[in-house]
């Protein structure tokens, strides 16, 4: 008790002493506006449940707060937390905007929120069961028929399809706002694919580490039990009796705005992240396309909107869904969460009817009201909206019409007349909503706490035995500017952690910690399956989606391709920046030939550079480094690497993703001053180091399963192709084969210079150089080494049930035979002694290696998406 009183006194003292920080540039008193503020009363006094937090937070010193914010920013950056905004100047992957100051909710207030939302989820679920079933609400006249049949959200193909256990809403979210009188109101319901739960968990992981003392002192309830309940609910949904149901999370793909959350939740819940192309329906059963063949899927946690889920029966132009999914649902062979068609009750048109429907379906009054709305499809309501337009917000009644609000008070006379004309022409398409003044929450902006309007999203998960579990917290979002009533992440808004304060230590105590190195909040939230079920400890090595195997294969290829390009560029800049290097000018000639061979610079420029007359050389070199539109530039290859990694992000460790993100940043275009030869060389050295870190993580941190094998196969295959390009591009088969400058360049680019010196104690000579780079199976950079590892990898892969009729054998068998034949070529002693034999061997090898890639694609990736070898 004494500690609590001390903290509260410290909080009051902090406010008194730091009053100048609680305001804006005009020195207005914080929290004295007309709206409800979450932290202070209208008189500027700190609310009781904030006193302990402010006391634990201590002095709001700008330098200390900046240090805390920098720590939070680095944690978010290291964890790769992003939110994709289309057309954003910061790029597709915008850093996640998180404010350090949380929203605090006292335990007593949370009890009311929890009870009201459980009732609301139950009500919406009952409505969906009726609307997709007997439709008694329509037959009895309690809901107008036009309200249902004018809404494209009503998926007619799903009518009569009863989900497992009769539950439509397995995961539900509600957007809440507080009115000026302090009461919470529901602004909207998220019943289709509620997003943000993963971001809420990540916010907690970061804020609890940045404000550790305040988090402990405020006795905040943990989020772990909610995610455990969500995982167990998904396990119980499986329609077939099995000890280990296969659960997948269906995502639209890496370009979706919340793709980070999809990958984050899939990893956190221990389920497989899939795209529509990873699934197929056979005999009304959904299957996952894996390396070993088709594996049945029991439960789909979807993050794909209703109409995109099945191009056969829903939206025909969708390339994101699974053809035949509706049939599988009707057959009861797969459970989909949320049930297909559940987005129907997101439409605002239903909101005015909810109080009446709650009394009819549940026999109760609605505990948390929604904002007052009037559906213009009814004459009396439409008349009211037209007469009170200045005080209302006009919104589309149905989700397919968009969500852009029109504030009646901001319209000109002509705009008002135009809006009324549209209302009367198509009245069922519009809703009039009371304009609600949002409460404000303290946000740290410009070294001061400033009020910003907020909307709090709270999540509920269905219980297997009935009812709902409420996440004790949620995703709080605040507006980008003061007074702005549109709170949206797509419009620059920010986010906050939401702290629900426990009544006592027992209620807020986290679960036993996980191993060291995992964020404190995440330690308590690792999902556990049903305790009574034993886990099979034998790994399922073939249970890897073919798309993921394809992505890992190309991740390895792009990483190796980037390194090869980088080493050539570094070799050129080394010679340009060091005029005293012995033989530097001579060695620049084969390097420019390689740049011509690989398409990094035009042939005429390479020829002029060889003769010493290339005036545009440095400009072309900068384009070969930084020009993302140049197909063979270093930046273009690293961008391909980054995009491919994003598609398999759930399969990569956090450290590996950090390294890949660092690569992308390091290759951003440099300023003019940073483009001098020495600065460019230092930049390229840093990139080499980062690529080496990526290769090290692949070799030392990845389990030796099929995923790692495909990644390493990609590396080995690309390195072999690059080795051949080095030989052919430097004209080793011609007279240049005896040129010491050419041999020195080959040893440098093949990372074999020191090995050669240790073995031969002599200057570079043609025969030993060729043996070291082509035939030596102990040299990790030699072509023979790559082929030997490829043979071992292919022999260890699961055999796909596919037959290549053209060669009368499986593609994987054909690939292994092709590799063995290629190795036999390298065992011929003549290829390193005779130029003619070497030329024929290099040409033959250059044709064979891409064919290995094609055979692998035919065996494992053909139903994903193909790329040219």
Secondary structure, DSSP 8 states (H G I E B T S, - for coil): -HHHHHHHHHHHHHHHHTGGGSS-TT---TT-SSS-BSSB-TTS-B-HHHHHHHHHH----HHHHHHHHHHHHHHHHHTT-EEE-TT-TT-SEEE--B-SS-EEE-HHHHHHHHHHHHHHHHHHHHHHHHHTTT-HHHHTTSS-HHHHHT-TTS-GGGTT---GGG-S-SEEEEEEEE-TTS-EEEEEEE-SS---HHHHHHHHHHHHHHTHHHHHHTTB--SHHHHHHHHHHHHHT-SS--SS--EEEE---TTSTTHHHHHHHHHHHT-EEE-GGGEEEETTEEEEEETTEEEE--EEEE-S-GGGS-TTTS-TT-SSS-TTHHHHHHHTS-EEES-TTGGGGGSGGGGGGHHHHHHHHHSS--SS-B--EEETTSHHHHHHHHHTGGGEEEEESSGGG----EEGGG--HHHHHHHHHHHHHSGGGEEEEE-----EEEEEETTEEEEEEEEEEEEEEE-TTSSEEE-SS-EEEE-SSTT-----GGGT-EEEEEEEB-SSHHHH------STTS-HHHHTT-----TTS----S--TT--BHHHHHHHHHHHHHHHHHHHHHHHHHHHHHHHH-TTSTTHHHHHHHHHHHHHHTTSS-HHHHHHHHHT--TTHHHHHHHHHH-TTSTTSHHHHHHHHHHHHHHTGGGS-HHHHHHHHHHHHHTS---SGGGSHHHHHHHHHHHHHHHHHHHHHHHHHS-SSHHHHHHHHHHHHHHHHHHHHHHHHTTTTTGGGG-HHHHHHHHHHTT-HHHHHHHH-SS--HHHHHIIIII-TT-TTSHHHHHHHHHHHHHHS---S--BTTTTB-HHHHHHHHHHHHHHHHT-GGGGT-HHHHHHHHHHHHHHHHHHHHHHIIIIITTS-----
